[in-house]
């Protein structure tokens, strides 16, 4: 459907997109994931023909975007980062203009406009001036613009930015519905969004593709190790010896929690090895009560952070199976702290509580 | 193209700008018309038209400043440039919308000779020739404004640039008389221009050898021509500047001449400006 080959974009000395290559197949939702400034928008702008690439080619359904722009652009609906709406038009006027711009035949025009306005729920706003609409509604009008003409590929640049949590869920459902008839590419810097919606994730960092796989597979890569976090009262050496005696334990770190006079203990274990029960009995054997116990899996978020933090490109196969848990104690505790804070975000959002990050 | 034309026209007719432009042109025409024709009972409408060409200096920048600059600022150009429309289609659609807005006061002006004919004899042919010339002059000015609007995303800068250029073209008769007509001074001026061009080429391609070669070839060719036939340079600066003399080309239309050369000239100005507009939009995509 879309073939991107060795795409490069340079702004002076700065390379925004660095030899990017990938293929997009029909009927799936693709997610571009990357931190701000990773080159997501630039890549999308190049695919849609808004800006030209310095090197490399983009082919849409076999049409090169620079050589046969009109044929290629016909296959694409694009919602840029900022919805391209005219403030001095009403919603209905704008929809008619977009339909004309995309050369929708007259007999289909009215029906299509009604259908799409119902789909993104802007029918009630049809006679309002776009300048008087809220950000969320403008975003929907922009989305309607992208869907207009039912192009084969719909490209959405951060479609849920600026929406409230309820709207985010609605838009996500809508995107999933679009999948039935269209190929969808969306970009986001919010991982939970991508893993909730997309069938395939392309992680971009510093203009390079650092990983591309299904969210499940990326998640599997992460299941290399689990961490158990506990607060235990007792003797340091005793606890350490007891824990290290348990089968499947890779390493143990201990830190004194001065406030509560407890030991904050982190145990990393091999994958799919639940040692919680064993830990409980072991600790009761040595009379060290457990005040708290949490099991934590390495999340997709951590992989994302790890991949995008380094400058060095890593291919999907090289995604670390066991994150740096074999390092020194000090280094490890820092590392894990970072992960804790980041790992909390997706949980929260999956419960549909978190809106924008 | 028609979609863009319709949208643009509608946007001009639902905002102040279009009406302001129409109002401005009509008020000036009205004032001069009542002074020359109604009070002084002068039978030549072309006299009024040639007196109000300065209206374009203020009217056109106001009309054209937002046409492309605003698209860029509001990022709506992303919609247009990713839609299955060619860039030249976008530019022509927008240009035609502006010309349509300008056609409104022109249509009103067309009735003036008819009003005059109620009170005496009017040379309709010469009056309407002048109206045609005035329309073409306005269209050429609008094309310049469209080009300036494509160069920047600030409306103010676009308006100021348009004004500066239109003013310079308006004053072209005076400006060209500053320069000496002798072949020697013309040759020196051209030599300096070639040098400047070579420097500009160097800043663009950053290759000292190529730009030096271009500069040297230009200068040598110039000197050879000067040595062989120096009379060719006489009044050369004036000839070059005459290309930019928009109002000068309009003068023929007001003196009873149906000037085919002038029509071709104005149409060429329009074509060149719209071509440059298209190219500047295309070029921006590569930066």
Interface residues (C-beta under 8 A of the other chain):
Chain A: X11 X45 X48 X49 X50 X51 X52 X69 X70 X71 X73 X74 X76 X78 X80 X82 X84 X85 X86 X87 X88 X89 X93 X97 X98 X100 X101 X102 X103 X145
Chain B: X2 X3 X4 X6 X7 X10 X11 X14 X15 X74 X75 X76 X77 X78 X79 X80 X81 X82 X83 X84 X85 X86 X285 X286 X287
